[in-house]
C-alpha cells in the first residue's frame, strides 16, 4: 500500500466507525425544497453529513449598544453535541466563534449568510458559508452548513434590567445541521 492510500484508508475507517460517513440512502434524505430561498444552498452542492445538534445556548444580560440605560439578553454562545440520525455522537458545536468539530478532530468555522424565521419560540433557520477546514477528516471540503428544524434556543423571557446586568441564562435547544460540499 502506498503511504497516501494507507492515510486515506485510515481516515475512511475512522469516519465509518464514528458514523461520519453516510450511506447513499441517508445522504439523499434531506430535501431543502420546503426551505425559504434565503437559506437554501446554491445548486452544484450535495449533502455530505446530516446531524442533530442538542445542547444549550448561553445568553448574558447586557446594556444595549449606544443605550447604556436599556438592557437586553445577548447571545454568548452554543454548546451542543452533534449526533447522526441514529443518535450516535459524532462531534460537537460550540463558540464563539461558531465551530463544528467532528470526533476525528477536523473542524470548521463559518460566516453567516442568511437567516429565516424558525417559528415562534425557535431559533431562526440559518445558512452559513464554511471557512476552510482545520485538520484532516470529515469536515474537509464542507462549503455550506444549514441550521434547520430548530426547536427552542431563543433568548430568555426573564427580566433583563440593570439589576440583572452580567447575569447569564442558559436555554436548551435542538437543530439539524446539514453539511454540504461541492458536487
Buried (B, 14 or more C-beta within 10 A) or exposed (E): EEEEEEEEEEBEEBBEEBBBBBEEEBBEEBEBEEBBEEBBBEEEBEBBBBBBBBBBBBBBBBBEEEEEEEBBBBBBBBBBBBBBBEEEBBBBBBBEEBBBBBBBBBBBBBEEEBBBEBEEEBBBBBBBBBBEBBBBBBBBBBBBBBBBBBBBBBBBEEEBEEEBEEBEBEBEBBBBBBBBBEE
